[in-house]
C-alpha cells in the first residue's frame, strides 16, 4: 500500500501529498487492494484446516458500508452487535444466514429484531442468555442456533489487564455442560458451536494452539457425553495486524528510542493463519463429524488497509501539533505502536529528532505519539499514521471537532469519497432544535 517513489510517499501508486492537497486533511484513506489481499491471505491460510474455513468479519471493527459491501461480495460472513448494524449488513449484501449476533448483555427487544431479520445464529454467554434467546424464538415461532461463549481462563491471560477484562464474559468450564444440556432440552434451540476470545493483537500463535486444543477437548466431551456434535468451533479474533505492535515491558527501552523493532515483527497473515489451521486439523481429527473452523476477525482484515493523513499545524519545542486527533484513533499510543511516516522520504545520514505528536483538541490526553523519531518538521509537513483501519472510524468521536472524510482508493488508481467530512448538519441532524429567541417576529 505504502511505498516511496522518487522520494515521495505513494498510497497504492497515488501521491500522498497530492491526495492531501485535493481532499484536505485530516482524511482517512482505505486501500481496496490491501483489504482484498488481507482477506484472501487469511482465507487461504485458514483453509489448511481441511475444509473451507469461515471468516466472520467483526463488523464493529469498521462498519463503513463500502467496506462491508466488498467483504460480502468476497464471501465473508459477519458478526454484528446491534440491530442497526445487522440491518446495515443486510443492505450491504450479507444474507441473513451469513450473519451472527453477539452482545455482552442480550436484550429481548434486540433479539426479536434480529430474529425477525432472519438471523438464526446467536452467541450466548450464560444461562440467562439462553433463556432469553429461547423466549424470543418461541414468541416468533422460529428455530435458532446458539454458540456458547467459553471463558478464557488461562492461555496466558491471567497477568494481562486486557485478559482480565475479557474474562468477565463467557461460561466457566464447570457451567458449560449444564448450559449445553439446557439448549438440548429446548425444541426451539440447536447447539451450533462454541466460541472464545483470547484478546487483540496476539503476536504469538502458541496461544491459539492452546485454545484450539481446549475447544476441541470441550467438543469431544459434548459429542461423547451428551450426543451434541458441533457445527463449528470458533476461535474468535485476535490474529494480529502485521504493522502495529502491542507495547510490552520488554519493548520499553526500544520504544523509548523509537526503534522500529519495538513494533510487532512483520509477518505473513497467510502463514500465521496457516499455523492455526494446522493445529486445528491435528486436534480436530478426533471429532466426527469435524466442525468447521471459524475465526471472527477484525483488525487483521481491515487494520493495515487504511492510513490517516494529517498535517503539522504548529511546532512548540518537541511538540508537533497536527490537525488529526486521537479521537479519530482512540486506541492509546501507550498500548499500541503504529508507524508514522513523513510524506517526504528521509535521506540517509540526515539528522532526525524526537517529536511528541499532539492532536487538535484541548483534551489533555489527545496525544497521537510520544517520542517519535522523524526528520526535522516544519509547519505544513504531511505525516501518515499507519494501520488506521481498525477501531478508528467506527469509534471516532466529535469531541471538540468534526470527523474527517473517508476515501477508498481502488486498485486502478482511482479514488472515491465513501464518507464525507462532517459539518453542522451532522451535529444537528438528530437534535430537535428550538427556534432562537425572536425568530419569526
ZAPAVO-973123 format. One record per residue: x, y, z of N, C-alpha, C in turn; residue in one letter. Coordinates in steps of 0.001 Angstrom, whole numbers, plus 500000, padded with zeros to 6 digits. Each point is the difference from the previous one (the first is absolute). Example, Ala and Ser with C-alpha at 12.3 -4.5 7.8 and 13.67 -1.06 7.14 Angstrom:
% residues 2
513190494310507800499110501190500000500900501200500000A
499650501050499280500820501190500060499230501090500730S
This chain:
% residues 441
500826498794500000499174501206500000500862501257500000X
501055500029500836500835501180500168501393499749499463X
500452500852499108501355499906499461500503501419499725X
501314500169500067500610501256499581500458499865498555X
499623500954499182500459500057498613500540501401499745X
501274500032499580500673501289499770499897500902501223X
500092499362501170500017500770501236498642500435500512X
498917499615499314498661500415500403499162498775500343X
499254500078501097499199498866500450498791499811499090X
499798498753499610498890499633499129499036499087500763X
498713500190499769498947499135500539499364499281498828X
500323498727499838499530499223498840500302500727498699X
501199500551499925500431500661498778499595501450499875X
499198500513500923499588501398499961500821500802501005X
500354501212499636500800500860500870499214500367501252X
500567499703501170499341500366501251499840501510500102X
501009500744499578499933501461500073498902500538499085X
499913499439498798498969500479499073498604499660500506X
499844498809500569498700499641500576499637500945501133X
500980500332500842499740500908501116499615501391499503X
500655500459498934499660501310499443498587500003499414X
499609498876499381498684499913499364498887499834501024X
500233499137500984498949499626500943500001500837501259X
501127500656500280500146500670501279500395499011501082X
500410500513501127500374499149501131499262500485501239X
499799499101500943500332498579499976499045499241499089X
500430498828499539499158499161499156500461498553500136X
499047499102500053500295498565499995500046499512498563X
501008499195499687500094499341498699499975498495500207X
499056499328499347499924498544500050500423499437498649X
500779498936500045500501499350498796499180498748499725X
499280500034498878499207498826499615500899498788499759X
501153500196499373500879498873499686500587499389501273X
500350500833500992500535499453501251498921499253500761X
498793500550500044498892499316500663499750498635499365X
499952499964498683499755498734499309501154499031500222X
501228500522499975501155499135500224500019499410501392X
499668500813501019499949499485501368498956498903500133X
498811500259499457498918499011500108500381498703499298X
500543500121498808500352498807499237501116499211500678X
500993500689500565501107499313500672499503499234501218X
499128500608500778499458499326501181499138498805499593X
499202500155498939499153498896499541500842498836499507X
501062500286499267500873498916499516500654499281501170X
500500500764500964500665499381501134499071499127500812X
498820500494500308499066499235500824499458498771499272X
500015500011498671499469498860499242500834498740500195X
501221500146500533500845498838500279499352499102501054X
498986500498500685499299499197501006499378498745499399X
499908499919498689499505498773499379498723500182499235X
499292501058500237498811500357499255499914501517499998X
499200500581499134499937501459500008499636500518501389X
500907500739500599499718500617501290499208501281499759X
499476500546501072499129501165499893500633501202500681X
500105501101499255500323501280500604498681500715500238X
499750500320501251498792500741500374500484501373500465X
499961500943499086500563501325500274499261500668501149X
500758500520500958499435500678501168499663501438499603X
498724500260499731499603501259499372500273501213500870X
500040499842501335500252501158500847501408500564499793X
500903499194499440501356500477499744499997501166499029X
499180499907498980499824501075499032498749499652499187X
498940500754500204498732499671499340499642500976498894X
501011500565499346499721500832498834499277499176498942X
498898500492499429499253499213499014500839499521498820X
500904500846499514500827499583498867500896498824500368X
500512499981501227500838498892500466499161498734500125X
498834500115500633499127498834500166499569499438498648X
499703500870499046499557499533498677501079499184499310X
501251500462500074501096499245499406500141498631500662X
499989499962501321500184498731500700498851499044499705X
498790500505499911498866499145499647500188499400498614X
500470500818499055500205499514498637501098498950499924X
500997500058500906501101499049499990499675498714500760X
498811499919500608499581498758500635500103499960501502X
500341501108500630500119500017501455498636499863500658X
499991499461501214498867500144500890500257501220500873X
499060500345500889500193501170500859499396499750501376X
500684500532501013499508500012501374499505501407500282X
498716500132500360499414501310500268499642500090501472X
499903501244500500499867500168501438498826500872500428X
499185500454499048498746500647500363499088499977498769X
498688500156500189499083499838498875500279500929498821X
500375501249500260500273500906498881501187499510499177X
501017499465500673501155499460499272499601498774499203X
499093499197500538499492498844499259499263500455498746X
499143501011500142499269500538498844500976500556498964X
501042500682500452501005500529499086500689498872499240X
500379498939500705500673498875499339499104499372498937X
498711499872500286499077499457498996499938500902498773X
499959501306500228499946500932498867501296499986499189X
501099499628500653501300499981499311500265498673499290X
499055499076500024500150498792499202500159498713500760X
500093500048501326500054498761500781498593499412500082X
499882498717499740498723499336500236499888499690501486X
498789499825500485499789499787501434500708498753500502X
500115498980499138500661498763500446501518500137500056X
500530501180499627501436500259500114500296501000501118X
499031500201500877500170500925501113499853499261501328X
500788500436500984499849499543501378499864501239500870X
499330499822501141499708501138500869500581499753501375X
500656501044500549500603499882501328499987501344500697X
499622499982501275500152501140500896500355499468501377X
500682500803500820500327499514501344498773499786500864X
498946500799499775498723499814500692498917499980498929X
499294498892499887498947499873499001498708500619500527X
499326500740499123498747500661500353498859499378499205X
498853499766500627498890499337499298499593500709498719X
499907501338500036499553500720498810501013499893498866X
501295499983500321501024499854498965499969498596499412X
499832498991500844499934498624499502498827499830499048X
498852500523500366498842499876499110500267500712498676X
500660501143500054500276500748498772500909499223499055X
501089499435500510500936499320499101499440498653499535X
499218499334500842499389498744499554498971500270498901X
499251501099500128499063500368498931500734500246498690X
501232500510500074500787500222498776500450498703499357X
499847498881500700500420498714499459501310499490500539X
500618500744500945501259499550500604499691498866500965X
500656498883499827499693498822500814501169499533500852X
501165500644499903501151499603500813500274501081501033X
499842499651501274500126500954501091501013499488501009X
500872500884500472500987499649501020499388500191501392X
500259499051500881499518500077501376501173499870500950X
499986500837501067501097500000500960499640499372501331X
498709499740500243499609499360501256498608499409499854X
499512499368501065498709499340499960498875500988499740X
500084501195500596498955500997499784499882500371498526X
501134500076499290499961500285498561499223498922499256X
500270498746500327499322498892499335498491500095500205X
499590500322501210498562500083500282499356501171499275X
500713501123499882499477501129499239499875499659498515X
501015499325499456499956499609498590498827499047499755X
499819499044500887498898499045499843498647500709500017X
499827500934500917498721500706500076499737500808498731X
501042500690499493499820500767498769499650499075498833X
500651498845499936499701499045498930498569499478500119X
499557499725501228498619499544500206499005501085499601X
500258501237500418499092501099499677499821500157498498X
501062499745499243499972500191498544499801498706499240X
499823498885500732499804498691499385501140499669499030X
501232500150500488501195499710499190500888498993500731X
500877499362499244501097499208500563501288500768499780X
500849500034501009501260500719499879501145499122500492X
501209500381499598501215499284500384500767500835501013X
500630499318500930500705500679501087501462499578499994X
500889500988500135501420499741500223500326500468501410X
500585499111500810500284500313501396501403500588500142X
500078501121500689501285500664500243500720499306501155X
501246499599499761500829499365501014500925501039500595X
500030500096501318500866500971500657501464499619499820X
500843500995499742501425499747499779500725500006501334X
499964498884500648500727499814501264501313499313499656X
501087500736500127501277499461499563500412500631498691X
500685499255499144500512500480498719500845501248500162X
500675500149501181500865501137500217499279501293500309X
498679499919500343499239501226500209499992500467501444X
500482499196500947499813500332501403500743501269500398X
501175500241499425500790501167500366499766501179499066X
499114499836499024499737501053499028498783500820500428X
500125501340500072498822500817500329498851499778499032X
500304499917498685498940499760499033499417498605500176X
500866499029500328499502498648500247499074499950501191X
500362500749501049499135500070501184498622500539499639X
499968501052499190498719500589499615499200499052499118X
500684499269499116499300499079499098499330498862500755X
500535499662501160499458498863500738498655500292500663X
499522501238499903498685500279500577498885499395499152X
500322499556498789499017499418499096500274498520499812X
498948499231499899500157498595499646499709499055501143X
499900498740499638499667498931500936501257499328500513X
500062499801501307501067499175500559499805498556499544X
501102499235499968499901498614499527498972499205500808X
499928500248501312499101499219500847498527500280499690X
499705501170499388498615500364499693499606499685498565X
500989499759499162499733499868498566499091498809499698X
500275498863500609499212498802499724498555500205500436X
499800500632501146498645500261500488499217500866499014X
500631501052499500499315500893499069499773499295498668X
500973499198499551499803499231498768498815499046500147X
499853499393501177498861499111500233498692500772499924X
500005501226500491498795500832499925499631500292498550X
500997500255499167499732500216498571499412498737499382X
500548498854500343499539498739499423498545499719500352X
499568500418501190498632499735500439498967500813499222X
500441501100499384499063500921499357499618499513498610X
498724500130499666499571499653498639500124501196499056X
500548501133500511500204501176499163501465500285499715X
500889499332500732501421500323499915500804498803499517X
501066500292499269500995499009499602501364500509500416X
500800499141500626501370500396500324500838499927498736X
500368501176499504500757500079498751501492499888500231X
500503500640501080501443500000500176500409500577501342X
501296500115500170500598500659501151500979501035499472X
500174501074500766500885501067499549500762500562501184X
501127500642499714500841500605501033500747501169499392X
500560500825500886500785501163499561501163500174500959X
501225499991499473501176500069500871500680501370499985X
499427500980499307500548501351500068500570500489498689X
500097501306499886500418500617498753501505499859499751X
500366500039498735501398500111499561500891498958500668X
499642498725499804500753498888500577501202499694499106X
501169500467500401501162499877499127500538498572499924X
499728499183501013500469498609499994498848499063499673X
500234499111499058498974499032499629499843498915501052X
500926499902500959499943498936501005498724500060500823X
499493501202500283498772500096500790498808499477499218X
500025500150498684498937499402499192500096498474500007X
501220499496499974500146498545500050499385499446501284X
500276500670501125499426499559501273498479500132499981X
499498501097499441498557500207499946499328498932499158X
500567499699498845499431498975499122499911498661500723X
501071499612500679499978498713500708498910499971501064X
499845501106500732498985500054501049498593499948499415X
499742500742498931498667499985499399499669498636499412X
500986499331499434499761498648499480499695499040501143X
500706500142501118499690499142501160498551500203500451X
499551501242500016498615500274500369499054499380498972X
500337500136498727499175499399498955499893498496500134X
501105499345500350499976498549500211499088499640501160X
500051500784501057499153499713501159498529500177499651X
499664501068499293498603500229499637499483498922499066X
500842499580499052499566498962499062499908498638500675X
500973499697500881500037498672500607499013499811501124X
499965500947500931499150499850501182498551500404499745X
499774500922499068498663500554499857499415499849498612X
500742499346499101499539499830498620499633501355499389X
500923500960500152499816501344499461501155500332499064X
500018499457498797501070500365499061499880501461499602X
501133500648499784500039501427499701500097500245498506X
499338501060499554500147500432498610501289500795499815X
500392500773501023501169500858499846500731500166501320X
501300500186499893500844500415501119500584501348499618X
499728501004500830500249501399499668501108500535500905X
501141500339499420501152500462500779499991501512500216X
498927500688499573499899501437500223500986500789499158X
500390501168500511500934500862499281501351500032500682X
500795501000499649501301500169500624501192499737499110X
499788499410498793501127499861499076500546501407499740X
501296500202500154500516501382500026500130500618498617X
499725501280499950500385500774498828501522500066499971X
500619499799498849501463499870499976500774501296500176X
499325501134500076500732501269500040499702500829501244X
499461499380501030499783500716501258500390499061501126X
500628500540501034500485499158501088499394500396501331X
499750499008500850499585500272501373501242500288500823X
499902501008500851501139500330500848500121498983501132X
501243499585500249500298499055501069501193500527500782X
500157499498501216501104500460500851501336499798499301X
500159498863499316501266499720499342500309500917498832X
499013500769499548500215500894498863500129501463500423X
499933500276501279499944501395500427501254500779499600X
501190499384500154501216500725499647500065500258498502X
499652498989499225500002500208498548498945501031499596X
498841499971500699498977500992499699500506501409500378X
500730500121501102500543501285500410500921500564498917X
500736499113499344500883500430498915499260500109498662X
498712499630499995499206499909498778500675499101498973X
500540498909500499500581498974499151498854499276499299X
500129499798498683498912499346499274499726498602500535X
500986499396500668499787498649500525499063499997501202X
499594501199500486499019500017501091498639499600499489X
499827500032498674498737499578499439499999498479499830X
498828499473499748499906498568499752500840499645498783X
500720498887500032500728499596498802499030499758498858X
500359500513498839499133499789498842499857498497499745X
498789499584499742499768498589499757499010499866498853X
499915498795499475499049499706498944498675499608500630X
498940500717499649498683499626500504499646498579499587X
500361499636498786499665498657499523500718498931500824X
501277500199500289500744498998500758499504499927501441X
499683501138500583499471499997501372498701499202500051X
499091500293499057498729499277499959500217498520499704X
500993499708499169500271498596499671500450499227501229X
500805500627500860500447499314501213498820499667500917X
499049500930500114498803499715500786499233498838499384X
499838500033498688499216498963499321500657498628500119X
501329499956499935500688498714500174499734499435501385X
500081500863501016499729499549501366498571499492500126X
499079500702499361498600499572500075499805498660499297X
500591499853498835499836498743499254500518498817500794X
501145500186500649500569498900500793499121499669501199X
499507501028500686499203499760501200498602499491499667X
499379500560498948498594499712499715499797498696499258X
501066499309499599499842498701499339499301498995500901X
499987500259501318499332499086500926498494500218500023X
499534501083499385498571500291499975499374499517498706X
498880499327500113499297499524498812498493500211500197X
499375500810499151500602500768498907500843501145500541X
500957500436499202500879501070500445499315501342499808X
499889500813501059499380501329499847500847500888499088X
499348500929499371500757500962499196500697500975500940X
501158500487499579500771500990500739499499501389499622X
499680500802501019499526501371499782500924500954500743X
500318501114499362500766501070500652499242501303499801X
499718500701501089499277501271499944501024501133500040X
500493500349498829501163500877499877499593501430499700X
500770500941500523499774501406499714501281500707499626X
500880500211501000501202500793499768500880499424498889X
500158498683499967500891499418498995499448500164498586X
498697500180499859499392500212498682500127501455499569X
499655500918500889499819501396499601501102500934500489X
500753499617501057500927500940500629500987500626499043X
500772499176499300501062500523499135499479500514498674X
498679499933499780499430500467498738499714501496499997X
500366500708501065499692501434500048501126500792500637X
500091501266499605500909500963500623499207501267500288X
500537500806500901499416501308500300501026501064499638X
499644500861499048500879501100499597499728501216500881X
501063500612500478499862501165500872501160500957499771X
499749501299500177501046501006499818500426500594501333X
501265500362500036500531500721501154499506501443499930X
499371500460501095499441501354500017500785500947500891X
500794499453500914500829500847500856501080499132500616X
501126500611500318501080499299500687500409500849501200X
499944499396501164500361500688501234500956499110500768X
501286500301499861501013499153500606499976498625499361X
499869498976500828499947498629499485498601499576499597X
499023500867500195498629499644499673499656500455498586X
499524499070499198499466500318498679498485499843500068X
499286501083499768498540499985500052499458499727498600X
499185498970499868499461499606498697498495500228499993X
499404499949498798498566500286499897499135498761500190X
500593498835500158499248498801500376499870499974501518X
499338498988500495499768499899501427499994498545500418X
500390499755501234499856498650500543498537499585500072X
499102500950499922498580499655499980499610499331498683X
500882500056498986499802499242498770500697498644500077X
501006499890500839500741498752500236499999499772501516X
498889499516500558499837500033501460500956499118500788X
500613499016499385500866499113500772501251500738500467X
500374499785501235501085500751500618501348499695499352X
500811501034499730501358499765499489500903499345501032X
499552499946501269500770499295501031499716498505499975X
498941499600499299499640498584499906500414499390498671X
499884500788498941500344499526498666501007500948499355X
500851499439499177501003500788499285499762499833498502X
499636501073499328499795499947498549501034500881499310X
500293499684498762500986500752499243499492501399499693X
500917500976500022499726501368499565501011500315498908X
499511500341498821500885500244498861499854501432499508X
501117500664499670499911501300499343499706499826498514X
499340500966499400499678499899498581501239500097499128X
501072500598500522501280500068499282500965498994500615X
500587499163499198500863498925500501501213500568500729X
500258499553501217501185500467500727501276499638499248X
500936500917499954501249499751499289500999499332500934X
500710498993499516501004499332500845501017500998500527X
500294499915501271500999500863500604499484501338500471X
498781500372499595499463501279500453499490499862501428X
500207501023500811499613499885501422498493499869500166X
499625499261501025498601499878500374499844500420501456X
498772500319500368499722500452501359498830499200500563X
499910500025501329498837499414500641498914501067500141X
498804499638499566498852500887500144498886499276500749X
499245500776500779498730499540500528498920500559499083X
499032499177499633498960500420499069498721500293500763X
499591501262499996498781500415500687498854500097499017X
498815499560500464498806500153499194499478501416500025X
498854500190499344499511501344499715498992500523501021X
499767499285501093498998500441500962500668500443501301X
499185500485500927500510500421501301499994498867501014X
499700498802499551500038498835500873501458499737500398X
500275499949501293501370499766500469500549498679499475X
499133499021499786500435498685499530500029499889498477X
499767501099499312499998499945498535501439499998499477X
500637498857500152501388499815499575500042498787499075X
500541500187498812500053498947498990501312499233500012X
500995500530500642501281499311500060500945500704500950X
500834499221500647500991500539500936501383499528499550X
500943500931499930501374499695499583500039499232498683X
499462500643498961500076499416498667501170500624499261X
500849499142499440501204500450499302499634500378498566X
500149501299499674499607500508498693501027501012499516X
500051500252498678500847501095499511499515501326500590X
500855501001499967499614501313500519498706500452499324X
498984500280500796498685500339499474499834501501499878X
499177500378499028499601501387499828498484500066499929X
499450501152500309498561500186499874499584499724498555X
498962499213499825499518499632498666500453498638499541X
500977499401500675500460498665499603498874498980500179X
499972499031499081498982498947500020500570498754500663X
499239499450500934500345498744500650498916498971499709X
500412498739499987499084498901499727500010499062501204X
498853499863500642499844499073501129499487498685499449X
500793498943500179499705498718499368499052499151500845X
499532498930499386499144499023500657498830500703500700X
499261500775499210498920500825500550498616499464499653X
499913498751499573498709499491499548499125499425501084X
500602499539501104499238499279501023499696500895501188X
498762499961500463499590500744501194500369501473499889X
499852500537498814500306501410499765498722500724499605X
499595499888498742498783500669499554498801499539500820X
499935498699500304498830499473500710499952500457501458X
501139500439500557500033500437501398500311501485500148X
500157500696498898500379501409500054498892500825500659X
500408501073500665499053500879500667500183501425499513X
498996500831500287500026501394499545500527500949501053X
500671499492500995500422500878501087500830501162499459X
499500501217500168500703501231499595500418499973498543X
499211499350499157500319499967498579499001499141499251X
500153499917498697499122499213499152500805498902499318X
499322498924499633500689498843499445500424500264498560X
501184499515499618500502500275498656499353499116498942X
500263500327498760499515499191498886500727498653499972X
499350499040499356500573498669499793499949499713498509X
501145499638499436500082499732498559500520498591499763X
499536499398498923500419498654499610500810500100498715X
501224499485500034500875499981498826499844498650499324X
499585500010498746499770498760499263501298499501499384X
499982498747499583501200499396499435500444500618498689X
499087500699499304500356500607498709500558501410500143X
500250500434501248500573501322500216498976501096500202X
498710499672499900498969500992500262499656500006501484X
499289501022500415499552500052501386498619500634500040X
499277499692501079498681500607500177499746500222501481X
499236501016500281499637500309501374498880499054500427X
500206499258501078498963499087500491499332500525501269X
500544501039500575499345500720501097500505501437499970X
499085500940499875500414501401499924500418500503501376X
500809501027500010500367500641501265498752500584500645X
499944499899501321498818500482500698499939501527500003X
498764500499500094499747501427500117498891500249500997X
499411501173499941498956500360500947498806499063499919X
499683499508498813498822499131499866500154498730500825X
501241499485500122500203498808500823499858500318501486X
500341501220500398499857500378501406498539500206500391X
499170500395499035498620500362500324498964499058499413X
500430499040499194499052499182499244499046499190500854X
500428499557501167499127499184500842499540500752501238X
500174501313499996499666500810501176498815500876499682X
499020500048500907498898500930499845500460501399500378X
500153500880499003500534501332500239498859500983500254X
500022500666501142499020501056500255500345501220499155X
498970500697499607500234501246499275500695501006500911X
500970500748499485500691500989500824499029501083500446X
500276500663501121499127501070500491499778501058498915X
498748500379499829499688501070499045499768499510498587X
500224498689499743499808499489498637498536500115499616X
499735500442498803498637500056499469499209501201500473X
500645500899500730499247501173500469500239501181499088X
